[in-house]
Amino acid sequence: MLRYIGARLLQMIPVLFGITLISFALMYLSPSDPALMMLTAQGSAPTPDLVEAVRHEMGLDQPAYIQYLNWLVGMFHGDFGVSHTFTAPVASVLLSHLGVTLILSLLALIVVLVVAIPLGVLAGLKHNSVVDYLIQIFEYSSFSMPTFWLALLLIYLFAVTLGVLPAISNSTMPEGYVLPVVALSFSYLGRLIGQVRVDVIEEMKKPYIVGLRSRGLSMKTIVRKHVLRNALMPSITIIGLIVGALLSGSLTTEIVFSLEGLGSMAVQAITTRDYFLVQGYVFITAVFFIVVNLIVDILYHVLNPQVNFTHTRKARTLKGTQAADASKREESEF
């Protein structure tokens, strides 16, 4: 396992290099001048000489490849540059906004797991029943409801009409996270509910279920000890994707509720063409996704030790493979 983890960590280097290179190229090709935008935002008169002096101070008068190499060398030394938007080192700006995003994402993930998994299992066990249809309606509502629209509805209902929760969230108070967490988690509920429901339905159709029933095991025991273990394996991939999306995709929620997290910070950085801050944000987001994917692969092996690490990624793509293999092993016992 340690060898596999080490190999995956080494694979992160070219991936991160490619991601940062593409993001730098896109920012560099932007027609806006960061020096001019910074002076305008500060209220200074952007004379040609002043703009040129600021460009030289920011290193923007150097060739593009020199700018990128300078940033790359600084990154390896822990120096991501200085943000002209916040007039502070990029690393400190990222750290100051990271906490809000992590808390928001963690709470939203807990809501998704606590709500989606039981509903998905219930819908799968009650296939084609009234309960199943009601849960599917809830699932489709989750798919079709945009996060920003739901956030505005929540603000109107609970903040404006009822006045029980704040419209502008305060990250230092627990109640400030209630509406943002509900708005952020709702759009991901349907994805996990649908996946769990389909996997449970498929698992309940396996022949080994009949064998277990014939041995006198109750349906509750079969579901708890066999069906859930096999059916939830493919959902690990979906959960991993949700974690990565929550960490990097809370932008809309943070803006609507005025939370000072990474999402709202990224919008400011892009608006002001803060090259260094955008690069730092892209880098940390890419690290999140890569680390989450690595954790998902390790979880596959922990939950099913017979999964070979060399075939783990292929197994994740074919989401039903592990469940099918587990089913065959159960059948062979009888």
Buried (B, 14 or more C-beta within 10 A) or exposed (E): EEEBEEEBEEEBEEEBEEBBEEBBEEBEEEEEBBBBBBBEEEEEEBEEEBBEBBBEEBBBBBEEEEBBEBBBEBBEEEBBBBBBBBEEBBBEBBEEBBEBBBBBBBBBBEBBBEBBBEBBBBBBBBEEEEBBEBBBEBBEBBEEBEBBEBBBEBBEEBBEEEEEBBBEBEBEEEEBBBBBBBBBBBBBBBBBBBBBBBBBBBBBEBEBBEBBEEEEBEEEEBBEEBBBBBBBBBBBBBBBBBBBBBBBBBBBBBBBBBBBBBBBBBBBBBEBBBBBBBBBBBBBBBBBBBBBBBEBBBBBBEBBEEBEBEEBEEBBEEBBBBBBBBBEEBBEEE
